[in-house]
Amino acid sequence: MAARSRPPRFVRWFKNLRNKDVKLVGGKNASLGEMYSLLTPRGVRIPNGFAVTAEAYFYFLKQAGIQKEIRRILRGLDTSNLKDLAWRGAKVRQTILRAQLPPDLEQAIVTNYRQLEREFGWNVDVAVRSSATAEDLPDASFAGQQETYLDVRGAAAVVQSVKKCFASLFTNRAISYRHDKGFDHFTIGLSAAVQKMVRSDKACAGVMFSIDTETGFRNAVLVTGSWGLGENTVLGRVNPDEYFVFKPSLATKKKAILARQLGDKRTKLVYTTDPKHPTKNVAVSRADRLRFILTDREVEHLARWAVLIEKHYRRPMDMEWAKDGISGQLYIVQARPETVHALKSADVLEEYHLPSHRAKVLVTGSAVGAKIGVGRARVILDVKHISQFKPGEVLVTDMTDPDWEPIMKMAAAIVTNRGGRTAHAAIISRELGIPAIVGTVEATRKVQTGHQVTADCSSGSVGKVYAGALSYRVVKHNLKALRRTPVKVMMNVGNPEQAFAQSFIPNDGVGLAREEFITASWIGVHPMALLRYPKLKDDRAKRQIERLTRGYADKRDFYLEKLTSGVAMIAAAFYPKDVILRLSDFKTNEYATLVGGREFEPVESNPMMGWRGAARYYAPAYRQAFRLELEALRRVRNEMGLTNLKIMIPMCRTVAEGREVLRLLAAHSLKRGVNDLEVYCMVEVPANVILIRDFAKIFDGFSIGSNDLTQFTLAVDRDSELVSHIYDEHNPAVKQMLAQAIQGAKAAKRKIGICGQAPSDYPDIAQFLVAQGIDSISLNPDTVIKTRLLLNRSRKVKG
């Protein structure tokens, strides 16, 4: 007697699913089951539910007798012909939706929905989510290829939504994606999760990654979100709030949020009472737009979950979260492997460089990736017009969703009005390796179809669209070829937005973190103007400050948070290696250019030799601002636990001046020697060299500022074109100063390095310094690799 075949498994509850069940319920649902079963006991909150299996999907196709019809419709498919693709996709979906579910399958769905009602109440609201059996694999992301239906209520609506999910296996973008990835349309099944809704319509929701999405930096969690249901953040309909969280600080229970960015969050997705249109977008009040959606405690709570989930799966993860506005509880509603940086080779470093130019900036937004794309712009406002797009063009649109994917893969770059770093356009462009600039607000208005443009994502988190086709170069470095150098090779870093990416360049830490760059680019306001804001005389400056500090009732908080974040981003990027931060070293004419600065800065005949560096810190006219600076550093070191941050005092002309600054540091819980704090002194004036043994008695080490040391040795103002031909680091007097400083520091048993421009510009200067016994050389990032190779070659020749 022949064995009876096993009946199909129509439904599996999350508690009975594991990762190994991908073939049965798809990657998304297998992951939900894995987390519900194994991570909820560890505190990760997952809404309960069940999965209608892929077996049920195949059973439906067979019982309805529509497989042959679907094959016939797709025979001869050409995904490059967008009109043909759209016609065939629509025909397949209509075929599926017109077919009847088998009665036993429909009854299984209803019975299990009733069980959910017993747990959560009659007519319980659920989300019905698609989960393809080939999605969310480590080497391919099918995210967004199929549909999700929110706020579904009642058994009949659940049954219909499940059938809609089945049909969405054949959306145009899903057909195109499978075809391009080489997946067989008929070996992939679809499972549908029926999961208790989280009432984020009354709170907020979003996306987070257990890795930095732009650089692959592993020590950060990126959390993004906006008010209302999470679909707006996922699809990029809004510019969301963003938070970077540092994993090592989380682990030690220190304050872990490195940076926060307020999004505009203009709309939110909420429920309606219309069953045909269950959700709608409504405007967000100005007050809600100007406040963050989550508290710091909630952000860190989500980040801890991200770390737990990543450790469980042993790979970087992409997660969706939601906050229930009724209970106030946070939930994880999806998790899948991150598929871009997880597969990148760590042995090759690729750098894009855009030479200096005078091209006009058309728009700016959030940069996705670090590449540059050039092409003719094509502005498309509606997905029904995507057939107009030509390969190699720059796609400019309001936002993208999965329906745009057939043309996204052909683009030189993608530019959108709306969306953040976790929006659909950002996720797909990363996977495709295409530069994207999202959240520009007005790209579709300021960029014109047919004009050549350059999309530049190579200079940090701000992407720029330039008018014209600009030439650029790509440099690839084989990091396997690099060996250890005879001295430490550190880096000069100023831009916090580039720190994560620069940390991948082989380095021994940061020899010079430029605080004034953070002040100029992240803050832009003179600190005294923030402290004395109510009494400012300059009305124009007051208006600018009001705009820059939106969301901050106390203007000092704006300065503190921005400076703390900027310093923390750099310290975290290179943790646990040393990061030596040079305290603020603007000259008076430079301070005056900051917003509100002219009221507080004197006019000096020679600012190079005037009120700068240490002399400012204890002066009554600036002491209050310096206290803010020290408070920011105290937060980074003591509250966030980034004790790899060291402090360096610039333009310290006398030993007495050094003692006074050290006293001020100690008064703000930054005492040399406590909590591993080391304080260094810049060697910039001849007095530092001549009295280096006296300076060595109060400082832990030195860093030569060759730019200033050269100008003061030769009495040349390096800002003056009239005498610029005399300025030369190769001058014997300058080289003697360099040698004397190194010898004096070594005799006093103090560390000494150099952070000036000379070794970056002149390899022979780097070799000279090594020969003198210098401990470290700090270089501009673009010269680190070639200098390392040079030093290794020099050592080999000498040997």
C-alpha positions, 0 to 999 in steps of 0.5 A: 500500500502506497504511503499517504503524502503528508498534508501541506502545513498551512500555518506555523506560529512564530514560537514554532519557527526558527531560522532553518525554516526559510524554505517554509516561511521565507527569511522574514518570517523565519527571522521573526520566529527565531527572535520571538522564540529565543530573544524575547526571553532576553528582553527583545520585544516581538509582537506575536503572530503566525505565518501562512506558509509557502506550502500554502502558497504553492497549494493555492496555485495548484488547487486554483490551476493557475500555474500554467497560465502564469508561465504562459504570461511570463514566457519571453519576458524582457525586463529591460522593456519596462512597458512589457514588464508592467503589462505582464506583471499586471496580468499575473497579479490579476490571475492570482487575485481572481482565483479562489483560495481553497476552502481548507486553506481559508479556514486555517487562516480564519481559525488561527486569526481567531486564536490571535483574537483570544490573545489580544481581543475581538477584531484585533488589528494585525499587519499582514507582511509578505516573506519570500522564501529567497528574501533576506539572504546574506548575499541578496536583499529582497526587502520591499519587493512584496507588499505589506498591509497594515491595520487589517481587522476581521477574518475576511480582511485577513484572508483577502490580505494574504491573497494580495501578498501572494499576488505581490510575489509578481510585482513588476519590481519583484519580477525584475529583481529575481530575473536580474539575480538569476532566481527562478520565478517558480522555485520561490514561494511566498509566506505571509505573516499575520502579526499583532499591530503595534500602534505606532500611528500614535507614536513613532517607528523606523529602521535601525542598522547594527552597522554604519550604513555608509562606511560599514563601521561596526562599532555604531548602531544607526537608529532612524525614525519618524512620527506615525507608522514606519512605512514613511521612513522605510520608503523615504517619504520623510526626512527622519530623525537619526541617532548614532550609538556607540556599542562599546559605551553601551556595553559599559553602561556609559552615555552612548549616543554619539550624535543626533540629527533632527529630521523635518518629519513633515508628515506622518502615516496614521489609520483611517476608518475607511476599509478601502484606504486604511492609512493616510498621511497627515501633516505634523505640527511644528512643535512635533517637527522640532522635537526628537521622536525618542528619548535618549533612554529609548534610543539606547534601549533599541541599540541594545536590542540591535546588539543582541540581535546582531550577536545572535545572528553573528552578522550585521543586521537591518531591523524595523522597530515601532513604538506603541503609542498606547502602551509606550512599549518599543518593539522589533517588527522585522530583522534581516541581514545587512547585505552591502558591507557584510560582503565587502572585502576589508583588504581593498580601500577604494577612494573617490576624489573630486579635484578643486573646482568652481562648479555651482552647487544645485542642491545638497542632501544626505550622502549615501555611499562615498562614490561620485556619479556623472550623467545627464539629469532625468527628472521623473515625478511619477513612476508611470513615466519611468520608461523615459529613463535612459541608462547612465542618466542621473535619476532625480525624483521626489522619492522612490519605492520598489516600483522604481527599481527596474530603472534604478539599476541603470542610473549613474546616481540617484537624487531624491527630495525626501528620505533619510539614510535608511529610505528605500532609495538609500538601501537600493543604491547601496546594494547596487553600488550607485551614489545617492543623495537623499532628502535634498527637499528641492532637487526636482525643482532645481535640477533640470532634465537634460543638463549634465550634473555631478552627484558627489558623495565623497566628502562626508555625510553631506552630498552635493549635486554640482552643475556640469560633468566634473572629472574625478579619480578613483584610487584603489589601495591593496591594504594587504601590501602594507607592513608596519612602519618604523614610527607610528603613522597617525592621521589629521582628522577634522570632519566628524562626518568622515571619521568612520570612513577614514578609520579604515585607512591603516593608522595608529590613531589620530595625531591631530583632531581639529576642533575648529573644524567642528566649530566652523562646520557643525556649529557655525556660531561664535560661542560668546554669541550663544552665551550672550544671545539675549543681549546681542546687538546684531539682529541679523546674527540673532535671526541666524542663530535662531534658525541654526539652533531650532529645537534648543531653548538654551543656546548653550545646549546647542553648542555643547551638544554639537561640540560633544557629538563632533569630538565623540564621533572622531574619538569613537571612530578610532577607539581604542587608539589615541585621538589627540584633540587640539583645543580651539585655535582660531585666530581673531579674524577667523572667530569674527567670521562665525555668526555673531563673532564680530561683537566679541573679536578685536581687530588685530594687525597680525592675528597670526601672532595675536590673541589665539590658542592658550592666551584666550582660554584664561582671558576674562573676555573668553573664559566663559566660552572655554568653560563650555569647550571643557564641559564638552570634553568632560562629557566625551571622556567621563560620561561617554567613556571615550578615554582614548581622547587626549587633549593638546594645547596650541600656541602655548607661549610660556610655561606659566601659561601652560600651568594656568590652562592645566589648572582650568582643565583640572577644575572641569574634571579633566586633570592630567593623570586622572582617568588616563588623561594625557595632556600634550603641548604643541611645539609651534614657537621657538620658545617651545623648542628652547625651553622644551625640558621645562615644558616637559615637566608639566606635559605628557608629550608634544606635537610639532606644528610645523606650519607655525614653527616654520613661520615663527622661525623665519619671521614669515607671515604664512598668510602674506603673499608678499613673503610667501616665497621665503616660507620653506620647511626645508630651510636649515634653521627650520630643520634644526628646530625640528631636530632640537625639539625631538632631541629635547623631548627624548632627553626628557623622556616625553613622547613627541610627534608631528601634526603639521603639513610638512610630512604630508607634502614632503616625503623627504621631511618625513624621512628626516623626522624618522631619522631624528627619532620622532615617535609618530607622524600625523598625516592628512588622510590622503597621504597616509598610505603612500607615506607608509609605503615610502617609510617601509621602502626607506627602511628596506634600503637602509637595511 
